């Protein structure tokens, strides 16, 4: 099996994932997983596709991620890994799809409108 390359996005974060057979080492922007995502919640999000498919420790993951915040980046990485695992084995799709790991979350920041304070908040209105 050669290198599998997939892309995941969330809000403004974009993650490029390269999956190779190995021993489960995850490298994000040339830093290890625990160093890049310090909280256990974010580390769990990244490892979730492997846990659900039962493939922990079988693939090395190299990730380039940019844009957005750390939560958006973690979820972008999760989507890319899920897509790569589906590319490896079609059976993985049956376990990842019901968990919602293959769904691209379309929610984005709403743009600010002119004549308003923010996207929906208005300037204070005085009748008299």
SENU-758266 format. One record per residue: residue number from 1; residue in one letter; x, y, z of N, C-alpha, C in turn. Coordinates in Angstrom, 2 decimals. Atoms other than C-alpha are relative to their C-alpha. Layout:
<site resi="NUM" resn="A" n_c1="X" n_c2="Y" n_c3="Z" ca_c1="X" ca_c2="Y" ca_c3="Z" c_c1="X" c_c2="Y" c_c3="Z"/>
...
END
This chain:
<site resi="1" resn="X" n_c1="0.84" n_c2="-1.20" n_c3="0.00" ca_c1="0.00" ca_c2="0.00" ca_c3="0.00" c_c1="0.88" c_c2="1.26" c_c3="0.00"/>
<site resi="2" resn="X" n_c1="-0.75" n_c2="-1.25" n_c3="0.07" ca_c1="1.33" ca_c2="3.42" ca_c3="-0.97" c_c1="-0.63" c_c2="1.04" c_c3="0.92"/>
<site resi="3" resn="X" n_c1="0.50" n_c2="-1.09" n_c3="-0.84" ca_c1="0.69" ca_c2="6.76" ca_c3="0.73" c_c1="-1.39" c_c2="0.41" c_c3="-0.48"/>
<site resi="4" resn="X" n_c1="1.36" n_c2="-0.46" n_c3="0.32" ca_c1="-2.98" ca_c2="7.77" ca_c3="0.89" c_c1="-0.13" c_c2="1.43" c_c3="0.47"/>
<site resi="5" resn="X" n_c1="0.10" n_c2="-1.42" n_c3="-0.28" ca_c1="-3.61" ca_c2="11.51" ca_c3="0.72" c_c1="-1.46" c_c2="0.43" c_c3="-0.06"/>
<site resi="6" resn="X" n_c1="1.39" n_c2="-0.48" n_c3="-0.06" ca_c1="-6.94" ca_c2="13.04" ca_c3="1.81" c_c1="-0.02" c_c2="1.38" c_c3="0.66"/>
<site resi="7" resn="X" n_c1="0.16" n_c2="-1.35" n_c3="-0.55" ca_c1="-8.19" ca_c2="16.52" ca_c3="2.74" c_c1="-1.28" c_c2="0.05" c_c3="0.83"/>
<site resi="8" resn="X" n_c1="1.17" n_c2="-0.22" n_c3="-0.85" ca_c1="-10.54" ca_c2="17.48" ca_c3="5.57" c_c1="-0.10" c_c2="1.48" c_c3="0.32"/>
<site resi="9" resn="X" n_c1="0.19" n_c2="-1.42" n_c3="-0.31" ca_c1="-12.06" ca_c2="20.89" ca_c3="6.29" c_c1="-1.03" c_c2="0.16" c_c3="1.11"/>
<site resi="10" resn="X" n_c1="0.98" n_c2="-0.36" n_c3="-1.03" ca_c1="-13.92" ca_c2="22.50" ca_c3="9.20" c_c1="0.17" c_c2="1.49" c_c3="0.25"/>
<site resi="11" resn="X" n_c1="-0.06" n_c2="-1.46" n_c3="-0.07" ca_c1="-14.79" ca_c2="26.23" ca_c3="9.39" c_c1="1.06" c_c2="0.50" c_c3="-0.97"/>
<site resi="12" resn="X" n_c1="-1.04" n_c2="-0.46" n_c3="0.93" ca_c1="-11.62" ca_c2="27.82" ca_c3="7.96" c_c1="1.26" c_c2="-0.86" c_c3="0.09"/>
<site resi="13" resn="X" n_c1="-1.16" n_c2="0.88" n_c3="-0.14" ca_c1="-9.24" ca_c2="24.98" ca_c3="8.94" c_c1="0.03" c_c2="-1.01" c_c3="-1.14"/>
<site resi="14" resn="X" n_c1="-0.19" n_c2="0.97" n_c3="1.07" ca_c1="-7.83" ca_c2="22.77" ca_c3="6.19" c_c1="1.11" c_c2="-0.95" c_c3="0.42"/>
<site resi="15" resn="X" n_c1="-0.98" n_c2="1.01" n_c3="-0.40" ca_c1="-6.02" ca_c2="19.51" ca_c3="6.98" c_c1="0.30" c_c2="-0.93" c_c3="-1.17"/>
<site resi="16" resn="X" n_c1="-0.44" n_c2="0.98" n_c3="1.00" ca_c1="-3.99" ca_c2="17.44" ca_c3="4.51" c_c1="0.62" c_c2="-1.16" c_c3="0.76"/>
<site resi="17" resn="X" n_c1="-0.45" n_c2="1.17" n_c3="-0.74" ca_c1="-3.45" ca_c2="13.90" ca_c3="5.78" c_c1="0.65" c_c2="-0.99" c_c3="-0.95"/>
<site resi="18" resn="X" n_c1="-0.72" n_c2="1.02" n_c3="0.76" ca_c1="-0.93" ca_c2="11.34" ca_c3="4.50" c_c1="0.08" c_c2="-1.24" c_c3="0.88"/>
<site resi="19" resn="X" n_c1="0.06" n_c2="1.23" n_c3="-0.78" ca_c1="-1.59" ca_c2="7.79" ca_c3="5.75" c_c1="0.92" c_c2="-1.05" c_c3="-0.62"/>
<site resi="20" resn="X" n_c1="-0.90" n_c2="1.07" n_c3="0.44" ca_c1="1.11" ca_c2="5.10" ca_c3="5.52" c_c1="-0.05" c_c2="-1.13" c_c3="1.03"/>
<site resi="21" resn="X" n_c1="-0.06" n_c2="1.09" n_c3="-0.98" ca_c1="1.37" ca_c2="1.64" ca_c3="7.12" c_c1="1.15" c_c2="0.25" c_c3="0.97"/>
<site resi="22" resn="X" n_c1="-1.04" n_c2="-0.24" n_c3="-1.00" ca_c1="3.31" ca_c2="1.90" ca_c3="10.37" c_c1="-0.42" c_c2="-0.48" c_c3="1.37"/>
<site resi="23" resn="X" n_c1="0.29" n_c2="0.42" n_c3="-1.38" ca_c1="3.02" ca_c2="1.76" ca_c3="14.15" c_c1="-0.83" c_c2="1.02" c_c3="0.78"/>
<site resi="24" resn="X" n_c1="0.93" n_c2="-0.89" n_c3="-0.68" ca_c1="0.51" ca_c2="4.54" ca_c3="14.93" c_c1="0.55" c_c2="1.35" c_c3="0.39"/>
<site resi="25" resn="X" n_c1="-0.58" n_c2="-1.31" n_c3="-0.33" ca_c1="2.73" ca_c2="7.63" ca_c3="15.04" c_c1="-0.76" c_c2="1.10" c_c3="-0.74"/>
<site resi="26" resn="X" n_c1="0.74" n_c2="-1.12" n_c3="0.59" ca_c1="0.76" ca_c2="10.86" ca_c3="14.46" c_c1="0.85" c_c2="1.25" c_c3="0.10"/>
<site resi="27" resn="X" n_c1="-0.81" n_c2="-1.22" n_c3="0.06" ca_c1="2.76" ca_c2="13.92" ca_c3="13.34" c_c1="-0.83" c_c2="1.10" c_c3="-0.64"/>
<site resi="28" resn="X" n_c1="0.78" n_c2="-1.12" n_c3="0.50" ca_c1="0.99" ca_c2="17.26" ca_c3="12.92" c_c1="0.91" c_c2="1.22" c_c3="-0.09"/>
<site resi="29" resn="X" n_c1="-0.88" n_c2="-1.14" n_c3="0.26" ca_c1="2.93" ca_c2="20.16" ca_c3="11.37" c_c1="1.39" c_c2="-0.23" c_c3="0.60"/>
<site resi="30" resn="X" n_c1="-1.32" n_c2="0.42" n_c3="-0.47" ca_c1="6.20" ca_c2="18.32" ca_c3="12.22" c_c1="0.13" c_c2="-0.03" c_c3="1.52"/>
<site resi="31" resn="X" n_c1="0.00" n_c2="0.16" n_c3="-1.46" ca_c1="5.18" ca_c2="18.04" ca_c3="15.91" c_c1="-0.87" c_c2="-1.20" c_c3="0.33"/>
<site resi="32" resn="X" n_c1="0.81" n_c2="1.17" n_c3="-0.35" ca_c1="3.79" ca_c2="15.01" ca_c3="17.71" c_c1="-1.37" c_c2="0.43" c_c3="0.51"/>
<site resi="33" resn="X" n_c1="1.40" n_c2="-0.28" n_c3="-0.33" ca_c1="0.08" ca_c2="14.77" ca_c3="18.56" c_c1="-0.17" c_c2="0.65" c_c3="1.37"/>
<site resi="34" resn="X" n_c1="0.13" n_c2="-0.51" n_c3="-1.37" ca_c1="0.45" ca_c2="15.39" ca_c3="22.32" c_c1="0.53" c_c2="1.42" c_c3="0.13"/>
<site resi="35" resn="X" n_c1="-0.60" n_c2="-1.34" n_c3="-0.03" ca_c1="2.55" ca_c2="18.48" ca_c3="21.66" c_c1="-0.89" c_c2="1.01" c_c3="-0.72"/>
<site resi="36" resn="X" n_c1="0.79" n_c2="-0.93" n_c3="0.80" ca_c1="0.27" ca_c2="20.01" ca_c3="19.01" c_c1="-1.39" c_c2="0.22" c_c3="0.59"/>
<site resi="37" resn="X" n_c1="1.31" n_c2="-0.08" n_c3="-0.65" ca_c1="-3.10" ca_c2="19.21" ca_c3="20.65" c_c1="0.17" c_c2="-0.40" c_c3="1.47"/>
<site resi="38" resn="X" n_c1="-0.33" n_c2="0.33" n_c3="-1.39" ca_c1="-2.41" ca_c2="19.45" ca_c3="24.42" c_c1="-1.15" c_c2="-0.61" c_c3="0.80"/>
<site resi="39" resn="X" n_c1="1.12" n_c2="0.51" n_c3="-0.80" ca_c1="-5.93" ca_c2="18.63" ca_c3="25.68" c_c1="-0.40" c_c2="-1.41" c_c3="-0.45"/>
<site resi="40" resn="X" n_c1="0.39" n_c2="1.39" n_c3="0.28" ca_c1="-7.22" ca_c2="15.05" ca_c3="25.91" c_c1="-1.18" c_c2="-0.06" c_c3="-0.96"/>
<site resi="41" resn="X" n_c1="1.18" n_c2="-0.02" n_c3="0.88" ca_c1="-10.48" ca_c2="16.00" ca_c3="24.15" c_c1="0.41" c_c2="0.09" c_c3="-1.47"/>
<site resi="42" resn="X" n_c1="-0.44" n_c2="-0.18" n_c3="1.39" ca_c1="-8.70" ca_c2="17.16" ca_c3="20.99" c_c1="0.77" c_c2="-1.22" c_c3="-0.48"/>
<site resi="43" resn="X" n_c1="-0.73" n_c2="1.21" n_c3="0.37" ca_c1="-6.38" ca_c2="14.13" ca_c3="21.03" c_c1="-0.98" c_c2="-1.14" c_c3="-0.29"/>
<site resi="44" resn="X" n_c1="1.02" n_c2="1.04" n_c3="0.22" ca_c1="-9.45" ca_c2="11.88" ca_c3="21.32" c_c1="-0.68" c_c2="0.19" c_c3="-1.35"/>
<site resi="45" resn="X" n_c1="0.66" n_c2="-0.28" n_c3="1.28" ca_c1="-11.09" ca_c2="13.62" ca_c3="18.33" c_c1="0.85" c_c2="-0.49" c_c3="-1.16"/>
<site resi="46" resn="X" n_c1="-0.90" n_c2="0.41" n_c3="1.08" ca_c1="-8.03" ca_c2="12.93" ca_c3="16.18" c_c1="0.08" c_c2="-1.53" c_c3="-0.08"/>
<site resi="47" resn="X" n_c1="-0.15" n_c2="1.46" n_c3="-0.04" ca_c1="-7.79" ca_c2="9.27" ca_c3="17.30" c_c1="-1.32" c_c2="-0.75" c_c3="-0.20"/>
<site resi="48" resn="X" n_c1="1.34" n_c2="0.62" n_c3="0.05" ca_c1="-11.57" ca_c2="8.61" ca_c3="17.10" c_c1="-0.22" c_c2="-0.94" c_c3="-1.20"/>
<site resi="49" resn="X" n_c1="0.22" n_c2="0.93" n_c3="1.13" ca_c1="-11.64" ca_c2="7.13" ca_c3="13.53" c_c1="0.73" c_c2="-1.32" c_c3="0.16"/>
<site resi="50" resn="X" n_c1="-0.76" n_c2="1.24" n_c3="-0.21" ca_c1="-8.92" ca_c2="4.61" ca_c3="14.46" c_c1="-0.66" c_c2="-0.87" c_c3="1.06"/>
<site resi="51" resn="X" n_c1="0.64" n_c2="0.74" n_c3="-1.09" ca_c1="-10.72" ca_c2="3.64" ca_c3="17.68" c_c1="-1.27" c_c2="-0.71" c_c3="-0.49"/>
<site resi="52" resn="X" n_c1="1.26" n_c2="0.58" n_c3="0.49" ca_c1="-14.04" ca_c2="3.05" ca_c3="15.90" c_c1="0.22" c_c2="-1.14" c_c3="-0.99"/>
<site resi="53" resn="X" n_c1="-0.25" n_c2="1.04" n_c3="1.00" ca_c1="-12.53" ca_c2="0.99" ca_c3="13.08" c_c1="0.93" c_c2="-1.10" c_c3="0.53"/>
<site resi="54" resn="X" n_c1="-0.89" n_c2="1.01" n_c3="-0.59" ca_c1="-10.16" ca_c2="-0.92" ca_c3="15.40" c_c1="1.35" c_c2="-0.08" c_c3="-0.68"/>
<site resi="55" resn="X" n_c1="-1.29" n_c2="-0.02" n_c3="0.70" ca_c1="-7.03" ca_c2="0.14" ca_c3="13.53" c_c1="1.03" c_c2="0.85" c_c3="0.73"/>
<site resi="56" resn="X" n_c1="-1.00" n_c2="-0.77" n_c3="-0.75" ca_c1="-5.09" ca_c2="1.83" ca_c3="16.36" c_c1="1.37" c_c2="-0.66" c_c3="-0.16"/>
<site resi="57" resn="X" n_c1="-1.36" n_c2="0.50" n_c3="0.08" ca_c1="-1.33" ca_c2="1.47" ca_c3="15.89" c_c1="0.34" c_c2="-0.71" c_c3="-1.30"/>
<site resi="58" resn="X" n_c1="-0.31" n_c2="0.68" n_c3="1.27" ca_c1="-1.49" ca_c2="0.23" ca_c3="12.29" c_c1="0.42" c_c2="0.97" c_c3="-1.10"/>
<site resi="59" resn="X" n_c1="-0.35" n_c2="-0.99" n_c3="1.03" ca_c1="-0.99" ca_c2="3.48" ca_c3="10.35" c_c1="0.75" c_c2="1.18" c_c3="0.60"/>
<site resi="60" resn="X" n_c1="-0.68" n_c2="-1.25" n_c3="-0.35" ca_c1="1.45" ca_c2="6.38" ca_c3="10.58" c_c1="-0.74" c_c2="1.12" c_c3="-0.71"/>
<site resi="61" resn="X" n_c1="0.75" n_c2="-1.13" n_c3="0.56" ca_c1="-0.24" ca_c2="9.74" ca_c3="10.02" c_c1="0.90" c_c2="1.22" c_c3="0.01"/>
<site resi="62" resn="X" n_c1="-0.72" n_c2="-1.26" n_c3="0.12" ca_c1="1.50" ca_c2="12.86" ca_c3="8.73" c_c1="-1.03" c_c2="1.03" c_c3="-0.44"/>
<site resi="63" resn="X" n_c1="1.05" n_c2="-0.98" n_c3="0.25" ca_c1="-0.68" ca_c2="15.98" ca_c3="8.79" c_c1="0.60" c_c2="1.38" c_c3="-0.20"/>
<site resi="64" resn="X" n_c1="-0.25" n_c2="-1.43" n_c3="0.15" ca_c1="-0.32" ca_c2="19.50" ca_c3="7.42" c_c1="-1.35" c_c2="0.68" c_c3="0.20"/>
<site resi="65" resn="X" n_c1="1.26" n_c2="-0.66" n_c3="-0.29" ca_c1="-3.02" ca_c2="21.71" ca_c3="8.91" c_c1="0.24" c_c2="1.49" c_c3="0.21"/>
<site resi="66" resn="X" n_c1="-0.12" n_c2="-1.45" n_c3="-0.17" ca_c1="-3.56" ca_c2="25.47" ca_c3="8.76" c_c1="-1.38" c_c2="0.62" c_c3="0.05"/>
<site resi="67" resn="X" n_c1="1.25" n_c2="-0.76" n_c3="-0.05" ca_c1="-6.28" ca_c2="28.05" ca_c3="9.40" c_c1="-0.86" c_c2="-0.41" c_c3="1.18"/>
<site resi="68" resn="X" n_c1="0.95" n_c2="0.29" n_c3="-1.07" ca_c1="-8.95" ca_c2="28.27" ca_c3="12.07" c_c1="0.65" c_c2="-0.12" c_c3="1.36"/>
<site resi="69" resn="X" n_c1="-0.50" n_c2="0.22" n_c3="-1.36" ca_c1="-8.57" ca_c2="27.43" ca_c3="15.75" c_c1="0.34" c_c2="-1.45" c_c3="0.21"/>
<site resi="70" resn="X" n_c1="-0.46" n_c2="1.37" n_c3="-0.24" ca_c1="-7.40" ca_c2="24.27" ca_c3="17.45" c_c1="-1.13" c_c2="-1.03" c_c3="-0.09"/>
<site resi="71" resn="X" n_c1="1.13" n_c2="0.94" n_c3="0.09" ca_c1="-10.87" ca_c2="22.68" ca_c3="17.68" c_c1="-0.35" c_c2="-0.27" c_c3="-1.46"/>
<site resi="72" resn="X" n_c1="0.28" n_c2="0.15" n_c3="1.42" ca_c1="-11.58" ca_c2="23.32" ca_c3="13.99" c_c1="1.07" c_c2="-0.82" c_c3="-0.69"/>
<site resi="73" resn="X" n_c1="-1.10" n_c2="0.77" n_c3="0.59" ca_c1="-8.16" ca_c2="21.93" ca_c3="13.10" c_c1="-0.10" c_c2="-1.47" c_c3="0.37"/>
<site resi="74" resn="X" n_c1="0.13" n_c2="1.39" n_c3="-0.45" ca_c1="-8.72" ca_c2="18.79" ca_c3="15.18" c_c1="-1.13" c_c2="-0.71" c_c3="-0.75"/>
<site resi="75" resn="X" n_c1="1.11" n_c2="0.62" n_c3="0.71" ca_c1="-12.08" ca_c2="18.16" ca_c3="13.52" c_c1="0.28" c_c2="-0.14" c_c3="-1.49"/>
<site resi="76" resn="X" n_c1="-0.40" n_c2="0.13" n_c3="1.40" ca_c1="-10.60" ca_c2="18.79" ca_c3="10.07" c_c1="0.90" c_c2="-1.21" c_c3="-0.18"/>
<site resi="77" resn="X" n_c1="-0.89" n_c2="1.16" n_c3="0.04" ca_c1="-7.89" ca_c2="16.20" ca_c3="10.79" c_c1="-0.82" c_c2="-1.29" c_c3="0.13"/>
<site resi="78" resn="X" n_c1="0.86" n_c2="1.17" n_c3="-0.20" ca_c1="-10.57" ca_c2="13.76" ca_c3="12.01" c_c1="-0.74" c_c2="-0.38" c_c3="-1.29"/>
<site resi="79" resn="X" n_c1="0.71" n_c2="0.25" n_c3="1.24" ca_c1="-12.55" ca_c2="14.13" ca_c3="8.78" c_c1="0.94" c_c2="-0.59" c_c3="-1.06"/>
<site resi="80" resn="X" n_c1="-0.96" n_c2="0.48" n_c3="1.00" ca_c1="-9.45" ca_c2="13.63" ca_c3="6.62" c_c1="0.42" c_c2="-1.44" c_c3="0.29"/>
<site resi="81" resn="X" n_c1="-0.39" n_c2="1.37" n_c3="-0.37" ca_c1="-8.39" ca_c2="10.50" ca_c3="8.55" c_c1="-1.15" c_c2="-0.97" c_c3="-0.30"/>
<site resi="82" resn="X" n_c1="1.17" n_c2="0.85" n_c3="0.28" ca_c1="-11.94" ca_c2="9.10" ca_c3="8.28" c_c1="-0.13" c_c2="-0.29" c_c3="-1.49"/>
<site resi="83" resn="X" n_c1="0.07" n_c2="0.18" n_c3="1.46" ca_c1="-11.93" ca_c2="9.65" ca_c3="4.52" c_c1="1.09" c_c2="-0.95" c_c3="-0.49"/>
<site resi="84" resn="X" n_c1="-1.11" n_c2="0.86" n_c3="0.40" ca_c1="-8.53" ca_c2="7.96" ca_c3="4.21" c_c1="-0.28" c_c2="-1.45" c_c3="0.39"/>
<site resi="85" resn="X" n_c1="0.32" n_c2="1.37" n_c3="-0.44" ca_c1="-9.69" ca_c2="4.92" ca_c3="6.22" c_c1="-1.08" c_c2="-0.63" c_c3="-0.88"/>
<site resi="86" resn="X" n_c1="1.02" n_c2="0.51" n_c3="0.91" ca_c1="-12.72" ca_c2="4.58" ca_c3="3.94" c_c1="0.61" c_c2="-0.37" c_c3="-1.36"/>
<site resi="87" resn="X" n_c1="-0.70" n_c2="0.28" n_c3="1.25" ca_c1="-10.38" ca_c2="4.67" ca_c3="0.95" c_c1="0.76" c_c2="-1.32" c_c3="0.09"/>
<site resi="88" resn="X" n_c1="-0.75" n_c2="1.25" n_c3="-0.22" ca_c1="-8.33" ca_c2="1.80" ca_c3="2.45" c_c1="-0.95" c_c2="-1.19" c_c3="-0.04"/>
<site resi="89" resn="X" n_c1="0.93" n_c2="1.13" n_c3="-0.09" ca_c1="-11.31" ca_c2="-0.43" ca_c3="3.28" c_c1="-1.43" c_c2="0.54" c_c3="0.00"/>
<site resi="90" resn="X" n_c1="1.38" n_c2="-0.46" n_c3="0.12" ca_c1="-14.93" ca_c2="0.11" ca_c3="2.24" c_c1="-0.86" c_c2="-0.39" c_c3="1.20"/>
<site resi="91" resn="X" n_c1="0.74" n_c2="0.42" n_c3="-1.20" ca_c1="-16.11" ca_c2="-1.74" ca_c3="5.38" c_c1="0.04" c_c2="1.07" c_c3="1.08"/>
<site resi="92" resn="X" n_c1="-0.13" n_c2="-1.06" n_c3="-1.00" ca_c1="-14.88" ca_c2="1.19" ca_c3="7.49" c_c1="-1.10" c_c2="1.03" c_c3="-0.13"/>
<site resi="93" resn="X" n_c1="1.06" n_c2="-0.98" n_c3="0.23" ca_c1="-17.54" ca_c2="3.37" ca_c3="5.93" c_c1="-1.26" c_c2="-0.32" c_c3="0.81"/>
<site resi="94" resn="X" n_c1="1.19" n_c2="0.43" n_c3="-0.73" ca_c1="-20.28" ca_c2="1.34" ca_c3="7.61" c_c1="0.07" c_c2="0.33" c_c3="1.49"/>
<site resi="95" resn="X" n_c1="-0.14" n_c2="-0.35" n_c3="-1.42" ca_c1="-18.85" ca_c2="2.11" ca_c3="11.07" c_c1="0.15" c_c2="1.50" c_c3="0.21"/>
<site resi="96" resn="X" n_c1="-0.26" n_c2="-1.44" n_c3="-0.17" ca_c1="-17.82" ca_c2="5.75" ca_c3="10.49" c_c1="-1.19" c_c2="0.87" c_c3="-0.37"/>
<site resi="97" resn="X" n_c1="1.13" n_c2="-0.81" n_c3="0.48" ca_c1="-20.94" ca_c2="6.99" ca_c3="8.67" c_c1="-1.05" c_c2="0.25" c_c3="1.07"/>
<site resi="98" resn="X" n_c1="1.00" n_c2="-0.27" n_c3="-1.04" ca_c1="-23.45" ca_c2="6.48" ca_c3="11.53" c_c1="0.49" c_c2="0.90" c_c3="1.12"/>
<site resi="99" resn="X" n_c1="-0.58" n_c2="-0.85" n_c3="-1.04" ca_c1="-21.07" ca_c2="8.25" ca_c3="13.94" c_c1="0.14" c_c2="1.45" c_c3="-0.47"/>
<site resi="100" resn="X" n_c1="-0.07" n_c2="-1.36" n_c3="0.54" ca_c1="-21.09" ca_c2="11.31" ca_c3="11.64" c_c1="1.40" c_c2="0.48" c_c3="-0.30"/>
<site resi="101" resn="X" n_c1="-1.39" n_c2="-0.39" n_c3="0.24" ca_c1="-17.34" ca_c2="11.26" ca_c3="10.98" c_c1="0.31" c_c2="0.25" c_c3="-1.47"/>
<site resi="102" resn="X" n_c1="-0.23" n_c2="-0.23" n_c3="1.43" ca_c1="-17.73" ca_c2="11.40" ca_c3="7.20" c_c1="-0.77" c_c2="1.21" c_c3="-0.51"/>
<site resi="103" resn="X" n_c1="0.81" n_c2="-1.15" n_c3="0.39" ca_c1="-20.01" ca_c2="14.45" ca_c3="7.20" c_c1="0.81" c_c2="1.27" c_c3="0.15"/>
<site resi="104" resn="X" n_c1="-0.68" n_c2="-1.30" n_c3="-0.04" ca_c1="-18.43" ca_c2="17.79" ca_c3="6.33" c_c1="-0.94" c_c2="0.99" c_c3="0.67"/>
<site resi="105" resn="X" n_c1="0.84" n_c2="-0.94" n_c3="-0.74" ca_c1="-19.81" ca_c2="20.27" ca_c3="8.89" c_c1="-0.04" c_c2="1.33" c_c3="-0.76"/>
<site resi="106" resn="X" n_c1="0.06" n_c2="-1.18" n_c3="0.86" ca_c1="-21.08" ca_c2="23.18" ca_c3="6.75" c_c1="-0.06" c_c2="1.33" c_c3="0.74"/>
<site resi="107" resn="X" n_c1="0.17" n_c2="-1.24" n_c3="-0.75" ca_c1="-21.41" ca_c2="25.71" ca_c3="9.59" c_c1="1.25" c_c2="0.87" c_c3="-0.09"/>
<site resi="108" resn="X" n_c1="-1.09" n_c2="-0.96" n_c3="0.12" ca_c1="-19.27" ca_c2="28.77" ca_c3="8.91" c_c1="-0.40" c_c2="1.28" c_c3="0.71"/>
<site resi="109" resn="X" n_c1="0.29" n_c2="-1.28" n_c3="-0.63" ca_c1="-19.00" ca_c2="32.21" ca_c3="10.48" c_c1="-0.78" c_c2="0.85" c_c3="-1.00"/>
<site resi="110" resn="X" n_c1="0.81" n_c2="-0.85" n_c3="0.85" ca_c1="-21.71" ca_c2="34.47" ca_c3="9.09" c_c1="0.69" c_c2="1.34" c_c3="-0.17"/>
<site resi="111" resn="X" n_c1="-0.71" n_c2="-1.24" n_c3="0.26" ca_c1="-20.37" ca_c2="37.61" ca_c3="7.47" c_c1="-0.68" c_c2="1.20" c_c3="0.64"/>
<site resi="112" resn="X" n_c1="0.53" n_c2="-1.24" n_c3="-0.55" ca_c1="-20.79" ca_c2="41.07" ca_c3="8.98" c_c1="-0.66" c_c2="0.79" c_c3="-1.13"/>
<site resi="113" resn="X" n_c1="0.70" n_c2="-0.80" n_c3="1.00" ca_c1="-23.34" ca_c2="43.23" ca_c3="7.15" c_c1="0.23" c_c2="1.48" c_c3="0.26"/>
<site resi="114" resn="X" n_c1="-0.17" n_c2="-1.44" n_c3="-0.15" ca_c1="-22.92" ca_c2="46.94" ca_c3="6.50" c_c1="-1.23" c_c2="0.60" c_c3="0.65"/>
<site resi="115" resn="X" n_c1="1.11" n_c2="-0.63" n_c3="-0.70" ca_c1="-25.09" ca_c2="49.23" ca_c3="8.61" c_c1="-0.39" c_c2="-0.75" c_c3="1.27"/>
<site resi="116" resn="X" n_c1="0.25" n_c2="0.76" n_c3="-1.22" ca_c1="-24.96" ca_c2="46.70" ca_c3="11.45" c_c1="1.29" c_c2="-0.12" c_c3="0.79"/>
<site resi="117" resn="X" n_c1="-1.17" n_c2="0.11" n_c3="-0.88" ca_c1="-22.66" ca_c2="46.16" ca_c3="14.42" c_c1="0.78" c_c2="-1.28" c_c3="-0.30"/>
<site resi="118" resn="X" n_c1="-0.60" n_c2="1.30" n_c3="0.29" ca_c1="-22.02" ca_c2="42.46" ca_c3="13.68" c_c1="-0.86" c_c2="-0.68" c_c3="-1.06"/>
<site resi="119" resn="X" n_c1="0.77" n_c2="0.71" n_c3="1.01" ca_c1="-23.60" ca_c2="39.73" ca_c3="11.54" c_c1="-1.51" c_c2="0.20" c_c3="0.18"/>
<site resi="120" resn="X" n_c1="1.44" n_c2="-0.15" n_c3="-0.26" ca_c1="-27.00" ca_c2="39.99" ca_c3="13.22" c_c1="-0.31" c_c2="1.12" c_c3="0.98"/>
<site resi="121" resn="X" n_c1="0.22" n_c2="-1.07" n_c3="-0.98" ca_c1="-26.56" ca_c2="42.55" ca_c3="16.02" c_c1="-0.08" c_c2="1.35" c_c3="-0.71"/>
<site resi="122" resn="X" n_c1="0.20" n_c2="-1.32" n_c3="0.62" ca_c1="-27.81" ca_c2="46.01" ca_c3="15.09" c_c1="0.55" c_c2="1.09" c_c3="0.92"/>
<site resi="123" resn="X" n_c1="-0.32" n_c2="-1.15" n_c3="-0.83" ca_c1="-26.75" ca_c2="49.43" ca_c3="16.27" c_c1="-1.24" c_c2="0.37" c_c3="0.82"/>
<site resi="124" resn="X" n_c1="1.12" n_c2="-0.36" n_c3="-0.89" ca_c1="-28.89" ca_c2="50.79" ca_c3="19.13" c_c1="-0.96" c_c2="0.93" c_c3="-0.72"/>
<site resi="125" resn="X" n_c1="1.03" n_c2="-0.76" n_c3="0.68" ca_c1="-32.18" ca_c2="52.18" ca_c3="17.86" c_c1="-0.73" c_c2="0.89" c_c3="1.00"/>
<site resi="126" resn="X" n_c1="0.71" n_c2="-0.93" n_c3="-0.86" ca_c1="-33.73" ca_c2="55.27" ca_c3="19.39" c_c1="-1.19" c_c2="0.55" c_c3="-0.76"/>
<site resi="127" resn="X" n_c1="1.20" n_c2="-0.44" n_c3="0.70" ca_c1="-37.31" ca_c2="56.05" ca_c3="18.45" c_c1="-0.16" c_c2="1.53" c_c3="0.14"/>
<site resi="128" resn="X" n_c1="0.12" n_c2="-1.46" n_c3="-0.23" ca_c1="-37.27" ca_c2="59.57" ca_c3="20.02" c_c1="1.31" c_c2="0.59" c_c3="0.46"/>
END
